[in-house]
Amino acid sequence: MSYPYQIKSLKQYQEEYKKSVDAPEDFWATIANHFIWHRKWDQVLDWNFYEPTIEWFKGGKLNITENCLDRWVETQPNATAIIWEPNDPTEPHRTFTYKELHHKVCQFANVLKNNGATRGDRICIYMPMVPELTIAILACARIGAIHSVVFGGFSAQSIADRIQDAQCNIVLTADGGFRGNKSIPLKAVIDEALTTCPSVEKVIVLTRTSLPVSMIKGRDVWWEDEINKVEAQGNPMCKAEIMDAEDMLFILYTSGSTGKPKGVVHTCGGYMVWTNYTFVNVFQYQPGQIHFCTADIGWITGHSYIIYGPLSAGATSLMFEGIPTWPDAGRFWEIVDKHAVDILYTAPTAIRSLMSFGTDPIKEKKLHSLKVLGTVGEPINEEAWHWYDEHIGKRNCPIVDTWWQTETGGVLISNLAGITKAKPSFATLPLPGIQPILVDENGKKIEGNGVSGNLCIQFPWPGMLRTTFGDHERCRTTYFSTYENLYFTGDGCLRDNEGDYRITGRVDDVLNVSGHRIGTAEVENAINMHTGVVESAIVGYPHDIKGQGIYAYVIFNGIHIDENQTRLDICQTVSKIIGAIAKPDKIQFVTGLPKTRSGKIMRRILRKIAEGELNNLGDTSTLLDPLVVEEIKSNKL
């Protein structure tokens, strides 16, 4: 097996990029021809960014699961599709060949049909990181139902909001889930959520923790019982529903500035082509390699780079149920050695957390199998990049620093592992098909190199969002109305003298201090360079003289002399790296930061605390650790 569209040299990258800009429709038609279609498209692309309307492979007919499963059952049935590593290292891991995974997906697709699921239904999935989660997602896609995965840890209210918005009629869940030393009562949370969700008719419950649960007659059924019924029917195979390229594949909710979650919609054809193309090229995947993406499937990274990207490429994808620090901080490295992982794709926040434990957890680990490292979720600071490079990659593994969003479907800007140049804290160059542009506040294009501005994309790519579910106007106003005829990413960006891109943080996280624009990511990067700092977050707050002051929340590993001396030392470090203008006005030491389940720091909450709006923080129940907010509030400076 080979990938004819895999880029093999810098020269080829430059040639492919030029083709993708000069003749995008020809370029993407050539890539898409490598997939299984029931009917080829009438038109490669039809678009405008005003409404917006974006249609790729218009008129094309396919089923994404035939490209993720059936094609590999024919050519490599016994190749490993999924390796599942459980939360508890003493529990056996599980593996699924492509043939076995195909069987399980067809089996569960029939379970869904038996329980009333039809094409176009929205199905909410609230499950732990177990293989059945992947099986459930692919089973939905198999029958043309639209999956909406909610992270197994969100509050009942958060789930209810998402179910109500999508009007889901079926919920897939488990009795509970394991995460570190905790068990999470998933079914009990679903029961609470469903008190306000009359659209839900069926709940299918997997047994994972054997926690006692309430099962409501007529609504709730056990996963295992339903599988047995399908087996008793004698034919577990399920023919794939033929979908239009622009039919909805899934909805994924992301937090909006209004607090009301917005359901980002991705469709079948373009998303498949984009996740496959980016997976094969960014990670330089070779057949037989083991790809370990540490994300949760409740986050877009899990959708794109645990499930759809790897499986559509016939790859081996490793799923992990637990957390990097339990039962100890060597868990990731133990998994890498145990399964001879080739590619490790994780978040800077995880790297910084593991850095704080020092190198002892790594000492007994070999890590010889690793060939490519990747980062995702936020810009990685230089110190964490170098630690990752030295201690995990042994200075022998290219690091791909990938920039993308829930809305983009897959990676937009990144170096290609070992092919194009890596640069610490830079995402570097756009992938073929991506046309970035920097603009000022008025939307005027900023030309040349050695410049900063707001990052927009001026031409569509196959994996981009099509709408926000049930509210297309929200999609338009959020992404397409700020600057005319451009997709606005919401991020600030530096293009350096060599033309490489560095994401400087959300535009609304840019501070104006005494008339100087300072990116929060830049200040955080400087603070994180100070010895003893584990992680930091910067926000602005009203300042009588400067307009905006800089408020720093800092996780510190062992205060030197006393807190005030340490604050002075941190300010000195920032002064040295950026300049005195960027020195924090206030530094509050904290034990943790409010983060979403995907590791994103909720600066909106931190900003309100810094501004003294302690009673107007919004819903904190969806955070990884809501208690950390109370601690920060009580110790506010």
ABEGO torsion letter per residue (X at the ends): XBBAABBABAAAAAAAAAAAAABAAAAAAAAAAABBBABBBABABBBBAAOBBBBBGBGBBBBAAAAAAAAAAAABAABBABBBBBABAABBBBBBBAAAAAAAAAAAAAAAAAAGBBBGBBBBBBBBBBAAAAAAAAAAAAAGBBBBBBBBGBBAAAAAAAAAAAGBABBBBBABBBBEABBBBAAAAAAAAAAABAABABBBBBBAAGBBBBBBBGABBBAAAAAAAAAAAGBABBBBBBBBAABBABBBBBBBAAGBBBBBBBBAAAAAAAAAAAAAAAAGBBBGBBBBBABBAABAAAAAAABAAAAAAGBBBBBBABBAAOABAAAAAAAAAAAGBABBBBBAAAAAAAAAAEAAAAAABAGAABABBBBBGBBBBAAAAAAAAAAAAGGABBBBBBBBBAAAGBBABBBBBGABBBBBGBAEBBBBGBBBBBBBAAGBBBBEBGBBBBBBBABBBAABBABBBGBAAAAAAAAAAABBGBBBAGBBBBBBAAGBBBBAEBAAABBBBGGBBBBAAAAAAAAAABBGBABBBBBBBBBAAAGBBBBBBBBBBGBBGBAAAAAAAAAAAAAAAAEAAABBABBBBBABBBBBAAGBBBAAAAAAAAAGBAABAEBAAABABAAAAAAAAAABX
